[in-house]
Amino acid sequence: MEWKISPAPFPLGEKLAQEMETLGRVLLQFYRAVNLLYRRSAEGKQPEWVSRWLDLGKPRELIELQRSASFKNDVPRVIRPDILLTEGGFSVTELDSVPGGIGLTAWLNQTYANTGFQVIGGEDGMLRGFAAIFGDADRVQLVISEEAATYRPEMLWLAEQLNRRKGATFQVQSTAYQQFDEGDGVYRFFELFDLPNVANAQAIFALAAAKQIRLTPPPKPLFEEKLLFALLWNRNLQPFWRQELGEAFLARLKKIIPYTWLLDPTPLPPHAAMPELNLTDWQQLKTMSQKERDLILKVSGFSENAWGARGVYLGSDLSQADWSKAVDAALQDFDRSPSVLQRFHKPSQVEAAWFDFARNEVVPMKGRVRICPYYFVSGEGDAARPQLGGVLATIVPADKKIVHGMSDAVLAPCCI
């Protein structure tokens, strides 16, 4: 990977750093509530459209696996939100349950801490957090697909660091690996849309279902869907969210998660309208002015276009023709790969710097930043606790509209 080197960690300030420390507990409860909502919907105890939406485009065998008793209460043990710092505070734009950057953030934390900086999570918080999610397993297999091959070097480094410590042995494996032993921990570093290219996926899932291995994240595609935020905002589900999240957690989530809609092409009655937008048909989305289109359109999940910066369209940055084309494609693909629409809160400008090795000098830079805290969930049931291992800052030049990892970006760990 290539990125620009920062001479110091990115400072969050005490208030935001405290928010990051406590946010993991809220997000874990959200995952648990989502899991319960899906299950009750499938059982007919909550609106049927919840499970129907979340099952769109999924193969029958994966739906059956997701609904099986073997994984009933399982949620991802690594939780990583994408957070944009905006003029109004911060926005959690999505959650990633199969995130890259674990090894990278661990390396950054270690490197900057060794030069005297007080990084969030400390020198080894990422390493301790990742190891803890596998409990008392003696061996942990990190299975990485070709689709995720970009992240193989950081996971090799992570395994090497963990193997220097007392505890489990960590090994990076390809999707051809089959020599799993009973009691192994297995980290699934492949997206569920990519199962046809993962030769050992069925063996892994069968062993996990039989409780012979400890697998995370579980084979539940609902956790890879961005439309979870549309469910949070859906007024029909507010009683459920209040009961399962509590008023305080629900209010906190709605304060930091932008309003999100699912682009469902089902016709509305003539007197009905999309909440907040006052549109009576999604086709009217195409006629909005550029100023009105401070909206992000993106693929919800279960697609090769649903991660990284792929399949993401900023309405105010596109011509009318290109925006219309993106809206049409989203509506046409609804049954196979639904998309969501989300309010865009523009990231505020921050002061940053990077070191130019060619000129041997520090270069100041105005940028926009995304921060990614990594929460590692250890323990079982009510005793499960999310631990903040570290926070990665991605700072792109101020003229970039969408913040993501790129060679022009400054990548740095965060400090208070």
N, C-alpha and C positions, 0 to 999 in steps of 0.2 A: 504494500500500500504506500501511497505517497500523500503527504500533507505538509503544511507549513508548521514549523516548530515555534512554539510560544516560549518566550524567556521566563515566564512565570505561570502558575495556575490561574484559571479564571475565577475571580472572586464573586461570590453570590451575595455576601452580606448576611448578617445574623438572622434577619427575619426570614429570608428565602431559604437559607440553610436549615432553619428549624422546620419550615414547611416540608422540605425534602425528607427530613428525619421522620416525620409523622405521616407522610402521605402513603407510605407502603401499607400501613394497617388499613387505610380506607380502600385502597385498590384491591387488597386481598379480600376484603369483605364484599366488594363489588363483584369480583370473580365468583365468589361463593354464591352470591345472590343470582347472578346470571345463570350459573349452573343449575340452581334450584328452579329458576323460572323456566328454563328449557325443559327440565324433567317434568315439571307439573303441566306444562303445555302439551307435551307428548302424551301425558296421562289424561288429558282432558280437564285438568283442574285449574288451568289458566288459559287465556285465549289461544285457539289452535294456530292462529297466524304467526305466533312467535316461533314455534318449532318449524312451521312451514317455511318461513323466511330463512331461518338459519340452516335449513336442509337444502335450500335451492342449489342445484348443480352438483350435489354430493352423490357419490355412488352408494348404492343401497348397503353394501357391506360396511362402509365407514359409518353410515347412520346407525346401523345395528350395533357396531362397536361402541359408538358414542353413548348409546342408550343402555348398554349392558350393565348389569349389576357389578361387574368386575371393576368398572371405573366410575361408579356412581358418584362419589364425592371428590374425585380427583380434580385438582386445579393445577395450573402451571406453578412450578416452584421457582422460576425466575420471572420476575415482573419488571418490564422496562417501559415506562411511558416516554413518549416524545413530547417535550415541553418547549414551547416558544415563549421567550420573554417579550412581552408587549408593553405598550404605554399604559395599559390598564391593569397590569399585573403579569399573570402568566396563563397560558392556554395549554391544556393537555390535548393534543390533536389526535393521538391514537395510542394504543397499547400493543406492545410486541411481546408475544409469548415464546418466540423462537428468535431471540435477538442476537445479532452479531455484536462485536465490540467488547465481549467479556474479557478476553485475553488482552486486547489492546488497552482497555481501561486499567486492568491490573498492572500492565507494564508501565503505563504512564504514571499511575499512583506510586509504584515502586521507584521509578526513575526520579521523579520530582521529590519524593520524600527523602531519598538518599542524598539529595543536594540541600536538604534542610527545610523544605517547604512543608507546611502543615496541611496536607490534602485531606479532603473529606473521605473517611473510611480508613485513613492511615496507610502505611506502607503495604499492608497485607490484607486489608478488609475484603477485597474482591476474592482473594485466594481462600480465605477462611469461610467466606459466605458461600462460595461455589461448592467447596468440599462438604459443607454442613448439610446441603440439601439431599445428600445420599445416605444420611444416617450412619449406620454401622456397617455399611457394605465394605468388604475387603478389596474388591476390584470394581473399577468404574470404567465402562467402555463409552467413549465419545464417538458416536456414529455420525459421520459427516458425508452428506451427499455431494455429487458433482455440482448440483445447482448452488450449493453453499461453499464450493471449493475455495473461494476468495478468503474465507475465514479459517482455512486449515492451518496456515502458519501461526496465527495467534493461539489456536487451540493446542497446537503442538507445544508452543512455549508454555502455555498454561499447565499442560500435563507435566512437562519437565519440572516446572517450579513446584507443583504439588507433590511430585515423586521425591523431592528432596526432603520432604517433611515426614514425620511419623504419621502413619494412617494408611488409607487406602492407596492402591496402585492405580494410576490413571493411564489409559492407553487410547490414542486416537485410532479409530478403525474406519475402513471403507464400508460401503454398502454391500460388499461381498462377504463380510465377516459373519461367521456362523457359530464360533466356538464359545458361546455364552455358558457360564456356569450358574448353578442355582445360588442365589444370594447376590449376584452381580447388580451393581447400579448401572443404568444405561441412560445416557443423555441423548435425546433425539434432536440432532441438529439437521433436520430436514423438514420441509414444509409438507403438509398432507396432500396438497394438490400434486405433488411430485412422486407419489407412491409408485406409479408404473416404472419409475427409474430407480427405485430403491429395492434391490433384490432381497434384502433381509428384513424388510418391514413386516411381512406377515409373521415371520418367525419371532420377531421382537414382540409384536402385539400378542401373539399366542402365549408366549412365556410370561408377559406382564399380566395377562388375563388370568393365568393360572397361579399368579403371585409367586412365581419362581425368580423373577427379577424385579428390581425397583426402577420403574420407568418415569422419566419426566422430560418434556411435558407430555401429558397423556394424549392418546390418539382421539382428541375431541376437537373437530374443526370449528366448533362454535367460538373457541378462544382465539381463532385466527381471523375473526370477522370484525371489521370496523363498524358494522351496523349495530353493534352493541350500544354505541353511543346514541343511535337513533331510538333504540328501545328505552334508554334512560330518559330521554326527553318526551317519549310518547305519553300523552295525557291519560290514556286508558290504563296505563300501568302504574300510575302514581301511588295508588293505595298499596300495591305490592312493594314498590321501592321504599315507601315510608316504613312498612312493617319490617322488611329485611335489612335495611340500611340504617334506619333511625333518622329522625329529622336532621340531626347535626351532620351526619355523613352525607345524606342526600343533598342538603343545602351546600355543603362544601364541594361536592362533585359538580353540581349545576353551576356553581360560581366559576369553576376552572375548565369545564368541558364546553366547547362551543356548541351552539344549537346545531343539531344534526338531523337530516331527513333521509329516509330511504326513497330512492327513485323507483317507486312502484307504479307502473303504467296503468293500473286498474282505474277505470273512469270513476270520477266522483259524481255524486248527485249535483244537479244544477245550482243548488243553494249552498254547496259546501266549498271550502277553500283550504289550501295548505296553511297550517298555522305559521304565523310570523311572516310568511311571504305574500299572503293574500293572492295566490294563484289558484285558478280553478282547474288547471290542466298543466301537466309538466311541459307540454309544448310551448306554453307561454314563457317558460324559462329562457327560451331562445330569443325572445323579443325584448328582454330587459336591456336597459342601457349599460354601457361599460361601467359607469359610476355605480349602478345598482348591483353589478356582478362581483362584489367583493365576496366571492364564494369559491370554495374548493370542491371540485368534483373528482371523486376517486373510486377505484374498484374496491369493493368491500373486503374480499378475501378469496381464498381457494383459487388462485390464479397466479401465473408467473408475472402478471402485471400489478400485483397487489403488495409488492414490497420494494424497498429502495425508493427512488423517485419515479418509478414507472407508473403509468396509468393515473397520473395526478395532473389536474388541469386547474389553473387559476383563472377564473372568469374574466377579471379585470385586466388580465395580461394578454387576452386572446382577441383576435378579430371576431366580428359577429359570425362570419362563416365558419371559423375554426371552433368557436364555442358551440354553435349549432350542431356541427358534426360530432363533437364530443357528447352532447346531450342525446342526440339520436342514437349513437352507439350504445350509450348506457341504458337507454330504454329498450332497445332491441335485444340486449344481452341479459335482461332482467332474469329470465327463467334459468339461465345457465350460470351467470356471474353478476349478481346485483351490484349496483354502485350506490354510494351515498353522497349527499351534498352537505357541506359544512360551512358555517360562517367563518370567514377569514379575518383573523385579527392580526394586523400587520406587525411583524416583529419590530421592536424599537431598535434604534441604533445604539451600539455599544463601542467603547474604545478598546482596541486590542492592539497587539503587536506581534511581529514574527521576525525570526532571524534569517537574514539573507546571507547564506554561506558564500555565495559568489562575491559579494561586496563586503563581507565580514562586518555587518552592521545590523542593528535592530531597526526594523521598519514599522512605524506606527500605521494602524489601519482602522478605519471605521467599518464596522461590520454589523451583522445581525446573527443572533445566536440561538441555537437549540441546545437544551441540556437534557441529558438522559441519565437519570438515577437508576441504579441496578439494585433491586431488592431480591434477596435470597430467602426463601421460606423453608425453615427447618422445623422439625417437630411434627406431631400428628394431631388431627382433630382440633379441639379447642385449645390445645397447647401449642399449635403451630404459630410461629412468629416470623414476620418479615424483617430481615436485617439489611440496612443500607450498606452496601459494600463500597460504593464509590459513585462519582458523578462525572460523566463525560460531557465536555462542552465542544460543540461544533460551531465555529464562527466563520461565516462566509462573507465575502465583500458586500458592502451595503447595497450595491446595484443588483445583487441576486434576489430574485423574487421568492424562490422556494429554498429553504435551508436543508441541505443534506450533505453527506460526505462527498468531497470532491478534492482534486489536487490543489485547488485554490483556497481550500478551507484551512483554518488553523484548528488543530485538534489539541485539546489540553484537558488535564484533570481539573476539578474544581476545588476551591478552598473557601473558607468562610469569609 
